[in-house]
Structures are given as C-alpha cells and as structure tokens.
Amino acid sequence: MQRWTRVAAYAVLAVVLLASVWNFYVIFSACSPLQAYWDPALAEGATCHEQAYWLSNSGLLISTDFLVFFLPVPVVWRLNMRTVQKVMVLGLFSMGFL
C-alpha cells in the first residue's frame, strides 16, 4: 500500500469520527430539556434546534459517505486488471449507497 493511501485513509477516518461526534452532539442537544423532543407536554417552554441545524448535519453525513466511497477509487483504478473489471469493482463498491 502506498503511503498517500494510508494517510488519506487515516484522514478520512478522523473526519468520519469527528462527524460522528458532532452527530451525537446534535442528537443529544436537540431540545433543552431533552425530554421535550418526544414529550409534547414539555414542548411549551423548551428550546429546540432550528431546521437549518438538522439540514447542515445531514449534509455533513452525506459528504462523509462520499468521502468513504471515493477513497478506494484511485487504488482500484491502478490495479493490474482490465478496464471492464475495474468498472465492475467500482460498481460493486457503489452498491453500498443503495
């Protein structure tokens, strides 16, 4: 494995871990108090995140999905196999999006 591939894999791992920590923060601080998120009786005096907060969190998670998908593409494209086989391997990787 080349050095840049290992560094890129660790960088993507760090980004995904930070995004996961941020996701937990968004979930566990959805409303103050947290019970107001699922109990309508407490929702009167509670403060909850705006919709833009949730949409930005979704965008972050979608971007990390694409980072994980595109990470092995250069490695697969340099393999010693026919182009049709490379496209089939990348198609197999893309099935993870479904």
N, CA, C and O atoms as CSV, one atom per row, in Angstrom:
chain,resi,resn,atom,element,x,y,z
A,1,MET,N,N,0.848,-1.169,0.000
A,1,MET,CA,C,0.000,0.000,0.000
A,1,MET,C,C,0.900,1.241,0.000
A,1,MET,O,O,1.903,1.299,0.711
A,2,GLN,N,N,0.524,2.211,-0.799
A,2,GLN,CA,C,1.318,3.428,-0.867
A,2,GLN,C,C,1.085,4.290,0.361
A,2,GLN,O,O,0.055,4.190,1.027
A,3,ARG,N,N,2.060,5.135,0.644
A,3,ARG,CA,C,1.992,5.983,1.832
A,3,ARG,C,C,0.822,6.962,1.769
A,3,ARG,O,O,0.158,7.193,2.779
A,4,TRP,N,N,0.559,7.544,0.584
A,4,TRP,CA,C,-0.516,8.517,0.479
A,4,TRP,C,C,-1.875,7.866,0.730
A,4,TRP,O,O,-2.787,8.513,1.244
A,5,THR,N,N,-2.010,6.604,0.372
A,5,THR,CA,C,-3.275,5.905,0.602
A,5,THR,C,C,-3.518,5.724,2.092
A,5,THR,O,O,-4.636,5.905,2.574
A,6,ARG,N,N,-2.474,5.368,2.810
A,6,ARG,CA,C,-2.598,5.195,4.259
A,6,ARG,C,C,-2.923,6.527,4.947
A,6,ARG,O,O,-3.769,6.583,5.840
A,7,VAL,N,N,-2.246,7.590,4.523
A,7,VAL,CA,C,-2.501,8.908,5.102
A,7,VAL,C,C,-3.924,9.366,4.787
A,7,VAL,O,O,-4.610,9.913,5.650
A,8,ALA,N,N,-4.361,9.141,3.554
A,8,ALA,CA,C,-5.725,9.518,3.167
A,8,ALA,C,C,-6.754,8.717,3.957
A,8,ALA,O,O,-7.786,9.254,4.359
A,9,ALA,N,N,-6.477,7.431,4.180
A,9,ALA,CA,C,-7.413,6.607,4.942
A,9,ALA,C,C,-7.519,7.093,6.390
A,9,ALA,O,O,-8.616,7.148,6.946
A,10,TYR,N,N,-6.393,7.442,6.994
A,10,TYR,CA,C,-6.429,7.968,8.362
A,10,TYR,C,C,-7.119,9.334,8.427
A,10,TYR,O,O,-7.824,9.632,9.391
A,11,ALA,N,N,-6.916,10.153,7.406
A,11,ALA,CA,C,-7.574,11.459,7.376
A,11,ALA,C,C,-9.083,11.308,7.250
A,11,ALA,O,O,-9.838,11.998,7.934
A,12,VAL,N,N,-9.521,10.412,6.383
A,12,VAL,CA,C,-10.959,10.168,6.238
A,12,VAL,C,C,-11.527,9.568,7.516
A,12,VAL,O,O,-12.644,9.898,7.912
A,13,LEU,N,N,-10.773,8.693,8.163
A,13,LEU,CA,C,-11.211,8.129,9.436
A,13,LEU,C,C,-11.400,9.224,10.478
A,13,LEU,O,O,-12.383,9.216,11.219
A,14,ALA,N,N,-10.464,10.161,10.538
A,14,ALA,CA,C,-10.574,11.262,11.500
A,14,ALA,C,C,-11.786,12.138,11.196
A,14,ALA,O,O,-12.494,12.555,12.112
A,15,VAL,N,N,-12.027,12.418,9.925
A,15,VAL,CA,C,-13.182,13.241,9.547
A,15,VAL,C,C,-14.484,12.533,9.899
A,15,VAL,O,O,-15.412,13.159,10.411
A,16,VAL,N,N,-14.560,11.243,9.630
A,16,VAL,CA,C,-15.778,10.488,9.937
A,16,VAL,C,C,-16.001,10.411,11.453
A,16,VAL,O,O,-17.136,10.518,11.920
A,17,LEU,N,N,-14.925,10.227,12.216
A,17,LEU,CA,C,-15.075,10.202,13.677
A,17,LEU,C,C,-15.541,11.544,14.218
A,17,LEU,O,O,-16.409,11.591,15.090
A,18,LEU,N,N,-14.979,12.629,13.715
A,18,LEU,CA,C,-15.421,13.962,14.149
A,18,LEU,C,C,-16.869,14.227,13.746
A,18,LEU,O,O,-17.624,14.830,14.508
A,19,ALA,N,N,-17.256,13.784,12.564
A,19,ALA,CA,C,-18.645,13.954,12.133
A,19,ALA,C,C,-19.586,13.137,13.010
A,19,ALA,O,O,-20.699,13.576,13.300
A,20,SER,N,N,-19.153,11.962,13.430
A,20,SER,CA,C,-19.987,11.133,14.306
A,20,SER,C,C,-20.148,11.760,15.685
A,20,SER,O,O,-21.234,11.740,16.263
A,21,VAL,N,N,-19.064,12.316,16.204
A,21,VAL,CA,C,-19.155,13.007,17.496
A,21,VAL,C,C,-20.089,14.202,17.383
A,21,VAL,O,O,-20.906,14.442,18.272
A,22,TRP,N,N,-19.972,14.954,16.290
A,22,TRP,CA,C,-20.864,16.092,16.073
A,22,TRP,C,C,-22.316,15.624,15.960
A,22,TRP,O,O,-23.220,16.278,16.480
A,23,ASN,N,N,-22.544,14.497,15.285
A,23,ASN,CA,C,-23.893,13.959,15.139
A,23,ASN,C,C,-24.490,13.606,16.503
A,23,ASN,O,O,-25.658,13.900,16.759
A,24,PHE,N,N,-23.707,12.986,17.371
A,24,PHE,CA,C,-24.197,12.681,18.716
A,24,PHE,C,C,-24.503,13.953,19.492
A,24,PHE,O,O,-25.477,14.010,20.243
A,25,TYR,N,N,-23.672,14.968,19.310
A,25,TYR,CA,C,-23.935,16.238,19.982
A,25,TYR,C,C,-25.267,16.831,19.520
A,25,TYR,O,O,-26.052,17.316,20.335
A,26,VAL,N,N,-25.516,16.788,18.216
A,26,VAL,CA,C,-26.769,17.328,17.679
A,26,VAL,C,C,-27.962,16.548,18.203
A,26,VAL,O,O,-28.989,17.133,18.548
A,27,ILE,N,N,-27.833,15.243,18.264
A,27,ILE,CA,C,-28.951,14.421,18.734
A,27,ILE,C,C,-29.217,14.651,20.216
A,27,ILE,O,O,-30.367,14.809,20.624
A,28,PHE,N,N,-28.157,14.671,21.023
A,28,PHE,CA,C,-28.352,14.774,22.471
A,28,PHE,C,C,-28.589,16.198,22.958
A,28,PHE,O,O,-28.868,16.416,24.137
A,29,SER,N,N,-28.479,17.153,22.068
A,29,SER,CA,C,-28.825,18.520,22.453
A,29,SER,C,C,-29.938,19.059,21.564
A,29,SER,O,O,-29.995,20.257,21.288
A,30,ALA,N,N,-30.817,18.173,21.120
A,30,ALA,CA,C,-31.888,18.575,20.211
A,30,ALA,C,C,-32.815,19.588,20.864
A,30,ALA,O,O,-33.193,20.578,20.237
A,31,CYS,N,N,-33.176,19.355,22.091
A,31,CYS,CA,C,-34.047,20.265,22.834
A,31,CYS,C,C,-33.503,20.413,24.245
A,31,CYS,O,O,-32.797,19.551,24.767
A,32,SER,N,N,-33.858,21.524,24.827
A,32,SER,CA,C,-33.478,21.729,26.218
A,32,SER,C,C,-34.737,22.034,27.010
A,32,SER,O,O,-35.276,23.131,26.865
A,33,PRO,N,N,-35.224,21.148,27.819
A,33,PRO,CA,C,-34.728,19.842,28.233
A,33,PRO,C,C,-34.936,18.796,27.138
A,33,PRO,O,O,-35.820,18.940,26.293
A,34,LEU,N,N,-34.125,17.753,27.157
A,34,LEU,CA,C,-34.140,16.740,26.107
A,34,LEU,C,C,-35.465,15.998,26.022
A,34,LEU,O,O,-35.852,15.570,24.934
A,35,GLN,N,N,-36.167,15.833,27.128
A,35,GLN,CA,C,-37.451,15.126,27.114
A,35,GLN,C,C,-38.485,15.842,26.257
A,35,GLN,O,O,-39.445,15.216,25.809
A,36,ALA,N,N,-38.315,17.127,26.019
A,36,ALA,CA,C,-39.262,17.877,25.192
A,36,ALA,C,C,-39.227,17.437,23.741
A,36,ALA,O,O,-40.143,17.745,22.979
A,37,TYR,N,N,-38.191,16.727,23.351
A,37,TYR,CA,C,-38.098,16.240,21.971
A,37,TYR,C,C,-39.186,15.216,21.678
A,37,TYR,O,O,-39.710,15.183,20.564
A,38,TRP,N,N,-39.539,14.380,22.651
A,38,TRP,CA,C,-40.555,13.357,22.416
A,38,TRP,C,C,-41.802,13.524,23.281
A,38,TRP,O,O,-42.771,12.789,23.092
A,39,ASP,N,N,-41.809,14.457,24.215
A,39,ASP,CA,C,-42.970,14.674,25.083
A,39,ASP,C,C,-43.588,16.039,24.772
A,39,ASP,O,O,-43.033,17.067,25.160
A,40,PRO,N,N,-44.735,16.062,24.075
A,40,PRO,CA,C,-45.350,17.340,23.704
A,40,PRO,C,C,-45.770,18.188,24.907
A,40,PRO,O,O,-45.898,19.405,24.778
A,41,ALA,N,N,-45.984,17.578,26.058
A,41,ALA,CA,C,-46.386,18.333,27.238
A,41,ALA,C,C,-45.263,19.259,27.711
A,41,ALA,O,O,-45.539,20.305,28.298
A,42,LEU,N,N,-44.025,18.896,27.470
A,42,LEU,CA,C,-42.890,19.710,27.880
A,42,LEU,C,C,-42.431,20.686,26.794
A,42,LEU,O,O,-41.549,21.512,27.028
A,43,ALA,N,N,-43.027,20.588,25.622
A,43,ALA,CA,C,-42.556,21.373,24.481
A,43,ALA,C,C,-42.884,22.855,24.603
A,43,ALA,O,O,-42.331,23.662,23.856
A,44,GLU,N,N,-43.750,23.230,25.505
A,44,GLU,CA,C,-44.161,24.640,25.628
A,44,GLU,C,C,-43.002,25.549,26.016
A,44,GLU,O,O,-42.817,26.595,25.395
A,45,GLY,N,N,-42.231,25.184,27.008
A,45,GLY,CA,C,-41.146,26.044,27.457
A,45,GLY,C,C,-39.782,25.619,26.965
A,45,GLY,O,O,-38.771,26.156,27.417
A,46,ALA,N,N,-39.728,24.676,26.057
A,46,ALA,CA,C,-38.448,24.127,25.611
A,46,ALA,C,C,-37.898,24.909,24.427
A,46,ALA,O,O,-38.643,25.546,23.683
A,47,THR,N,N,-36.601,24.851,24.270
A,47,THR,CA,C,-35.943,25.410,23.090
A,47,THR,C,C,-35.336,24.262,22.295
A,47,THR,O,O,-34.613,23.430,22.843
A,48,CYS,N,N,-35.632,24.224,21.003
A,48,CYS,CA,C,-35.145,23.147,20.136
A,48,CYS,C,C,-34.357,23.745,18.972
A,48,CYS,O,O,-34.481,24.926,18.650
A,49,HIS,N,N,-33.541,22.885,18.352
A,49,HIS,CA,C,-32.741,23.318,17.210
A,49,HIS,C,C,-33.650,23.723,16.052
A,49,HIS,O,O,-34.763,23.220,15.897
A,50,GLU,N,N,-33.144,24.634,15.263
A,50,GLU,CA,C,-33.847,25.021,14.059
A,50,GLU,C,C,-33.622,23.973,12.971
A,50,GLU,O,O,-32.736,23.126,13.083
A,51,GLN,N,N,-34.436,24.042,11.920
A,51,GLN,CA,C,-34.330,23.058,10.845
A,51,GLN,C,C,-32.991,23.173,10.112
A,51,GLN,O,O,-32.474,22.163,9.635
A,52,ALA,N,N,-32.433,24.343,10.014
A,52,ALA,CA,C,-31.145,24.515,9.332
A,52,ALA,C,C,-30.038,23.733,10.033
A,52,ALA,O,O,-29.106,23.255,9.386
A,53,TYR,N,N,-30.138,23.604,11.335
A,53,TYR,CA,C,-29.161,22.847,12.101
A,53,TYR,C,C,-29.187,21.379,11.694
A,53,TYR,O,O,-28.143,20.750,11.527
A,54,TRP,N,N,-30.393,20.845,11.537
A,54,TRP,CA,C,-30.538,19.445,11.135
A,54,TRP,C,C,-30.095,19.239,9.696
A,54,TRP,O,O,-29.476,18.225,9.373
A,55,LEU,N,N,-30.409,20.199,8.831
A,55,LEU,CA,C,-30.021,20.059,7.429
A,55,LEU,C,C,-28.503,20.129,7.260
A,55,LEU,O,O,-27.942,19.405,6.438
A,56,SER,N,N,-27.843,20.980,8.017
A,56,SER,CA,C,-26.385,21.027,7.929
A,56,SER,C,C,-25.772,19.732,8.444
A,56,SER,O,O,-24.764,19.270,7.909
A,57,ASN,N,N,-26.357,19.152,9.455
A,57,ASN,CA,C,-25.884,17.867,9.969
A,57,ASN,C,C,-26.061,16.776,8.914
A,57,ASN,O,O,-25.183,15.928,8.748
A,58,SER,N,N,-27.181,16.790,8.205
A,58,SER,CA,C,-27.398,15.813,7.136
A,58,SER,C,C,-26.387,15.994,6.016
A,58,SER,O,O,-25.875,15.015,5.473
A,59,GLY,N,N,-26.099,17.233,5.670
A,59,GLY,CA,C,-25.101,17.496,4.637
A,59,GLY,C,C,-23.726,16.995,5.031
A,59,GLY,O,O,-22.982,16.484,4.194
A,60,LEU,N,N,-23.386,17.139,6.300
A,60,LEU,CA,C,-22.104,16.639,6.793
A,60,LEU,C,C,-22.030,15.117,6.671
A,60,LEU,O,O,-21.009,14.577,6.245
A,61,LEU,N,N,-23.097,14.435,7.039
A,61,LEU,CA,C,-23.105,12.976,6.959
A,61,LEU,C,C,-23.079,12.480,5.512
A,61,LEU,O,O,-22.437,11.473,5.211
A,62,ILE,N,N,-23.769,13.177,4.629
A,62,ILE,CA,C,-23.745,12.798,3.213
A,62,ILE,C,C,-22.343,12.997,2.637
A,62,ILE,O,O,-21.868,12.171,1.857
A,63,SER,N,N,-21.687,14.078,3.015
A,63,SER,CA,C,-20.333,14.305,2.496
A,63,SER,C,C,-19.350,13.257,3.007
A,63,SER,O,O,-18.445,12.860,2.273
A,64,THR,N,N,-19.506,12.804,4.236
A,64,THR,CA,C,-18.612,11.738,4.718
A,64,THR,C,C,-18.892,10.422,3.992
A,64,THR,O,O,-17.974,9.630,3.776
A,65,ASP,N,N,-20.146,10.182,3.616
A,65,ASP,CA,C,-20.439,8.991,2.813
A,65,ASP,C,C,-19.702,9.030,1.485
A,65,ASP,O,O,-19.138,8.025,1.050
A,66,PHE,N,N,-19.706,10.187,0.842
A,66,PHE,CA,C,-18.990,10.312,-0.431
A,66,PHE,C,C,-17.483,10.201,-0.242
A,66,PHE,O,O,-16.797,9.639,-1.096
A,67,LEU,N,N,-16.958,10.724,0.855
A,67,LEU,CA,C,-15.527,10.578,1.132
A,67,LEU,C,C,-15.142,9.104,1.248
A,67,LEU,O,O,-14.132,8.672,0.692
A,68,VAL,N,N,-15.945,8.349,1.963
A,68,VAL,CA,C,-15.658,6.919,2.139
A,68,VAL,C,C,-15.771,6.183,0.811
A,68,VAL,O,O,-15.011,5.249,0.554
A,69,PHE,N,N,-16.713,6.594,-0.036
A,69,PHE,CA,C,-16.868,5.925,-1.324
A,69,PHE,C,C,-15.700,6.225,-2.257
A,69,PHE,O,O,-15.196,5.325,-2.927
A,70,PHE,N,N,-15.265,7.491,-2.304
A,70,PHE,CA,C,-14.221,7.864,-3.256
A,70,PHE,C,C,-12.811,7.523,-2.796
A,70,PHE,O,O,-11.868,7.647,-3.578
A,71,LEU,N,N,-12.646,7.105,-1.571
A,71,LEU,CA,C,-11.317,6.771,-1.071
A,71,LEU,C,C,-10.647,5.631,-1.856
A,71,LEU,O,O,-9.477,5.775,-2.211
A,72,PRO,N,N,-11.318,4.516,-2.143
A,72,PRO,CA,C,-10.614,3.436,-2.848
A,72,PRO,C,C,-10.585,3.571,-4.374
A,72,PRO,O,O,-9.989,2.728,-5.045
A,73,VAL,N,N,-11.211,4.605,-4.936
A,73,VAL,CA,C,-11.284,4.709,-6.395
A,73,VAL,C,C,-9.894,4.803,-7.037
A,73,VAL,O,O,-9.647,4.070,-7.995
A,74,PRO,N,N,-8.974,5.653,-6.574
A,74,PRO,CA,C,-7.652,5.686,-7.218
A,74,PRO,C,C,-6.882,4.376,-7.080
A,74,PRO,O,O,-6.129,3.994,-7.976
A,75,VAL,N,N,-7.071,3.695,-5.962
A,75,VAL,CA,C,-6.370,2.423,-5.759
A,75,VAL,C,C,-6.902,1.372,-6.726
A,75,VAL,O,O,-6.127,0.628,-7.327
A,76,VAL,N,N,-8.209,1.312,-6.874
A,76,VAL,CA,C,-8.801,0.329,-7.785
A,76,VAL,C,C,-8.415,0.649,-9.223
A,76,VAL,O,O,-8.163,-0.261,-10.013
A,77,TRP,N,N,-8.366,1.925,-9.568
A,77,TRP,CA,C,-8.076,2.295,-10.946
A,77,TRP,C,C,-6.630,1.964,-11.333
A,77,TRP,O,O,-6.333,1.834,-12.520
A,78,ARG,N,N,-5.729,1.826,-10.359
A,78,ARG,CA,C,-4.334,1.476,-10.656
A,78,ARG,C,C,-4.069,-0.019,-10.601
A,78,ARG,O,O,-2.930,-0.442,-10.802
A,79,LEU,N,N,-5.074,-0.823,-10.336
A,79,LEU,CA,C,-4.879,-2.264,-10.283
A,79,LEU,C,C,-4.550,-2.812,-11.661
A,79,LEU,O,O,-4.889,-2.213,-12.682
A,80,ASN,N,N,-3.889,-3.951,-11.675
A,80,ASN,CA,C,-3.485,-4.590,-12.916
A,80,ASN,C,C,-4.597,-5.531,-13.377
A,80,ASN,O,O,-4.502,-6.750,-13.231
A,81,MET,N,N,-5.648,-4.937,-13.934
A,81,MET,CA,C,-6.754,-5.719,-14.486
A,81,MET,C,C,-7.389,-4.921,-15.619
A,81,MET,O,O,-7.098,-3.740,-15.807
A,82,ARG,N,N,-8.257,-5.587,-16.365
A,82,ARG,CA,C,-8.888,-4.918,-17.493
A,82,ARG,C,C,-9.807,-3.798,-17.004
A,82,ARG,O,O,-10.271,-3.811,-15.864
A,83,THR,N,N,-10.058,-2.837,-17.880
A,83,THR,CA,C,-10.885,-1.684,-17.533
A,83,THR,C,C,-12.302,-2.106,-17.185
A,83,THR,O,O,-12.924,-1.520,-16.299
A,84,VAL,N,N,-12.810,-3.102,-17.863
A,84,VAL,CA,C,-14.168,-3.588,-17.578
A,84,VAL,C,C,-14.238,-4.130,-16.154
A,84,VAL,O,O,-15.210,-3.886,-15.439
A,85,GLN,N,N,-13.220,-4.856,-15.749
A,85,GLN,CA,C,-13.197,-5.388,-14.387
A,85,GLN,C,C,-13.096,-4.270,-13.356
A,85,GLN,O,O,-13.720,-4.347,-12.299
A,86,LYS,N,N,-12.313,-3.230,-13.654
A,86,LYS,CA,C,-12.206,-2.101,-12.740
A,86,LYS,C,C,-13.552,-1.408,-12.567
A,86,LYS,O,O,-13.947,-1.058,-11.455
A,87,VAL,N,N,-14.246,-1.216,-13.678
A,87,VAL,CA,C,-15.567,-0.586,-13.611
A,87,VAL,C,C,-16.536,-1.463,-12.828
A,87,VAL,O,O,-17.374,-0.954,-12.084
A,88,MET,N,N,-16.424,-2.780,-12.991
A,88,MET,CA,C,-17.303,-3.685,-12.245
A,88,MET,C,C,-17.005,-3.637,-10.751
A,88,MET,O,O,-17.934,-3.678,-9.945
A,89,VAL,N,N,-15.754,-3.554,-10.367
A,89,VAL,CA,C,-15.387,-3.453,-8.952
A,89,VAL,C,C,-15.900,-2.145,-8.367
A,89,VAL,O,O,-16.438,-2.131,-7.260
A,90,LEU,N,N,-15.741,-1.046,-9.097
A,90,LEU,CA,C,-16.262,0.232,-8.624
A,90,LEU,C,C,-17.793,0.218,-8.566
A,90,LEU,O,O,-18.387,0.838,-7.684
A,91,GLY,N,N,-18.420,-0.477,-9.493
A,91,GLY,CA,C,-19.883,-0.638,-9.436
A,91,GLY,C,C,-20.306,-1.437,-8.212
A,91,GLY,O,O,-21.337,-1.155,-7.601
A,92,LEU,N,N,-19.507,-2.429,-7.861
A,92,LEU,CA,C,-19.788,-3.206,-6.656
A,92,LEU,C,C,-19.653,-2.337,-5.408
A,92,LEU,O,O,-20.458,-2.451,-4.484
A,93,PHE,N,N,-18.646,-1.477,-5.377
A,93,PHE,CA,C,-18.498,-0.545,-4.256
A,93,PHE,C,C,-19.679,0.428,-4.181
A,93,PHE,O,O,-20.142,0.781,-3.097
A,94,SER,N,N,-20.150,0.850,-5.346
A,94,SER,CA,C,-21.247,1.816,-5.355
A,94,SER,C,C,-22.576,1.190,-4.903
A,94,SER,O,O,-23.519,1.916,-4.589
A,95,MET,N,N,-22.656,-0.121,-4.869
A,95,MET,CA,C,-23.875,-0.770,-4.363
A,95,MET,C,C,-24.080,-0.475,-2.881
A,95,MET,O,O,-25.190,-0.620,-2.370
A,96,GLY,N,N,-23.033,-0.068,-2.192
A,96,GLY,CA,C,-23.160,0.299,-0.788
A,96,GLY,C,C,-24.031,1.536,-0.580
A,96,GLY,O,O,-24.560,1.738,0.513
A,97,PHE,N,N,-24.185,2.356,-1.600
A,97,PHE,CA,C,-25.055,3.531,-1.494
A,97,PHE,C,C,-26.519,3.147,-1.443
A,97,PHE,O,O,-27.342,3.875,-0.889
A,98,LEU,N,N,-26.842,2.000,-2.023
A,98,LEU,CA,C,-28.249,1.586,-2.023
A,98,LEU,C,C,-28.662,1.137,-0.644
A,98,LEU,O,O,-29.813,0.751,-0.439
